[in-house]
Amino acid sequence: MTICAAGHDSGASDFCDVCGRPIGASVLPRPPDSQTAAPGISSDEKCPVCQHGRTGQFCEQCGHDFDAPAGRQMAATVWTAVVRADREYFDSVTEADARHTGPMRFPASLSERQFPLTGARMQIGRRSAARGLRPDIDLSGPPADTGVSRQHAVLLAEPDGTWALVDQGSANGTLLNGIEVTPYERARLHDGDEISIGRWTILTIRMLPNGFAG
């Protein structure tokens, strides 16, 4: 197991199988203490919530209690998308991306918003009454980030409880942790991943424990 320069775990040693970043000569071995299981625990055991390798009673990634009695196991993890206007991203788009035309003013007063990820899919885009589009993560504003396509991207729930990102052929593309994703290809998401779209919008993916069931 290796980690890429962005810190993702990768099963491949040439290109990161999470973000696609070349690994090459800068391959870093996985820190030995992060995946070393405690005595009596199988190193192959995975967390049923996030699939992180078990190293002790509690999952280092999501906090799942492996030893909790039946009926007291950690409930499904809550995933959220925290949406904000990012000045650094705005400046990079303004300076380098000639595809964006017209006046651009950074919305400094735009408040941060949170969207819980629920169901099988979460559409990202801007609503259109004429086309009957009502995205789950609506970036229509005010002010509207017009660099975001009406149907820009979608977040898809995975069978293991995680989420994946798919760009839907958007006009201005989608960046995952600063790297442009390939349209119509699934990119698995992890806690803390940043999705950059439009002229100033960044969605930070957060994974939070949801208490205990039963």
N, C-alpha and C positions, 0 to 999 in steps of 0.2 A: 504494500500500500504506500502511495506517495501523496504529497500535497503540492498543489500548484502555487504560483506566486500570489494568488488571491486567497490562499488558505483553504481551498476545497480539497476534500479527500478524493483521490482519483485512482481507479483501478488500472488505468493505462499509464505508461511511462513516457509517451511521446506528447500527447495532447490531453489536457484535463477533460475527463468525461462528464464534468458538470458545466464548466463555462467555456471549454474549447481553447483555453489559453495554452500556447506551446510550453512544454515543460523542459525538454532538451537537457542541456548540461546543468541547468539550475534545479534539477530534481532534488527535493528534500525528503529524507526518510521521515516517516511518521514518528512523532515523538514517542519513545518507548513507554513512558509512563501513562499516556493517555488511553491506551488500549490494552494495558496489562491487567488481566483479570485477577481478582483476589483469590487466595487459595480456596479450592473446592468449587470454583465457578468455571464453567466451560467457556473457553475463549470464543466459541462459535455461537453462543447464545445471543440473540438479538432482542432489542426492546420491541414489544408488540405495537407500540405507539409510533415511534419514529425510526425504527430499524437500526439505531445506534448500537454498537457492540457493548455487551454488558461487562462492567468492571467491578460492580459491587451491588449493594441492595438497591440503590437508587440510580436511575439512568442519568448520566452526566449531561445529556442533551435536553431532555424534557422533564426530568424529575420523576418518572414513573417508578412506583414501588414494586419491585419484583416479588417481594415477600409478603405483600398485603394479602389477607385472607379473602376468599371468594366473596364477592359482593362489596368489597371495599377497594377494588382496583381503581387505578386512576381512570377517570372518564376520558372520553375522546379529547385530544388536544384542541385548544381553540387557536385558530389561525386568523390573523387580522392583516389588513393592508393599511398602513399609515401613510396618508397622502399629504404632501407638502409642496410648496413652491421653493425651489432651491436656487439660491443666487449664483453659486459657482457653476451649476449646470447651465443656467440661463446665460451667463457670460460666455461660456464655451460655445453655446449654440449661436449666440449673436456674432461672435468673432469668426467662427469657422464654418458655419453651415449656410451656404448661399441659397439653399432651397427655401429657406424662410424669407418671405418678402413682407413689405409693409412695416408700419411702425411697431416697435416692440418696447413695452414698458414693463419692468418687473413688478409684480403685484406684492409689494412688501407687506401689505396689511392682510393678505390672505391667510386665514386661520388653518391650522392643521386639522385634518379630518381622519376618522377611523372607520373602516368598513370591515365588519366581521365576514370571514369567508365561510359561506354556507352552501348547502346543496351540492350539485354535481359540477356546476360551472358558474363563473362570475365574469360577466362581460365588462370590458373596459372600453370606454368611448365617450361620445357626446350624443345626447338625445336629439331626436329629430321627429317632430310631430308629423311632418309630411310623409316620412318613411316609416313611421310607427316604431321607431327605435327608442328603447328605454333601458340603457345599460345599467347593470348593477352597481358599477363604480362610475358614476356620472361626473364627467369633468367639464360640463357645460358652463360652469361658473355661476354667478359672475365673480371675477372676469373669466371668460372662457379661454382655455388654452387651445387656440385654433390650430396649433401644430399637432393636436391629437385628432386622429381620424374618427369618424362616426362609429365605426366598428374596428377599433385599433388592435386590441389583443384580448385574449381570454385566459382566465385562470381555471385549470381543470383539476378536480379532486382525483387523487390517485387511490388505488385499492388499499394501500398501506397507511392511509391517513394523511399523507403529505399532499403537496400541490405542485402543479407544473404550469409553466407559462408557454403560450403559443401566440406569436405575432400573426395577425390575420392579413398579411400583405399590406400593412399600413403604408401610407405615402412617405412618412418620414422615419420609419423604422423604430426599433425598440432596443434599448441597451439593458443588459443584465450585468450588474457590477462593472459597468463601463465598457462592456464588449457587446457589439451588435449581434443579436440572435438571428438565426436563419428563419425566414418566414415559413410558417406552417410546420415547423419542427418543435417537438416538446422539449422544454428545458426544465429540469427538476429544480424546485425551489428549496431553500434552506433558511433557517432562522437568521434574520439580519440581511438577507439579500436585498439589493436595491434595483428597482426597475425604473429606468429613465425614459420618458416619452415626451413628445411635444416640444414646447419651447422652454418650459421651466418645471415640469411636473416630475416628481420622484415618488414612487410607492415603495415603502420599506416593509418587507414581509416579516411579521412577528409571530412566533409560536409560544403560546402561553398555556400552562397547566390549567385544567378546568375543574380543580377540586376533586372530590371523590364522589363516586356514585354509590347509592345504597345506604 
